[in-house]
Amino acid sequence: MTKAVVRAKKKFTYGDYLTWPDEEGWELTDGEAFDMTPVPSPKHQLILGEIAR
């Protein structure tokens, strides 16, 4: 199970989220930012899609 890391102890907005680098893989939930890295590779996502199908 992946451990989510909180970016900071403040409430973030969607505007804040849009300024963060895409390759870092942050997720914003109720104003809290969670580090979801490592972001799955495209190959990984393809394999999961095949398994689900």
N, C-alpha and C positions, 0 to 999 in steps of 0.2 A: 504494500500500500504506500502511495506517495504521501510524504509529509508536506503539507502546505505551509509556507512561510509567509507571515504577514509583513507587508512592506513598511508600515509605520503605524503609530497609534493616532491616526487622525482620519476623519471621514474624507474620502476622495469622491470626486464627481466623474461623470462620463467625459467631461472636458479634460480632466487630468489624465484619464485613461488614454485618450487620443494622443497625448504627447509622449507616451512611453514607447520605447523601441519595440517593434513587432517581434523581434527574435528572442526577447526575454520571456515571453509567454505568461504574462500576468492576467489574472482574472479578477474582476471587480464584482463583489457581492455585498449589497446593502452598505456601500461606502467603504468597505474593507477590501484591501488589495492582497491577493494571495499569489505567491510565486509558484507557478505550475510547471516550472522547468524541471527536467528537460522536456521540451515540446516534442511530441512524436514526429518522426520523419514521415515524408510522403509515402515511402515504401511500407512503413509500419501501418499507416492508415489504409493503404490498399489491401494489405493482408487481412486486417480486421474487417474490411468491407466484404472480402471474399468469404471469410468465416461466417459473418452475419447472413450473407446471402445463402 
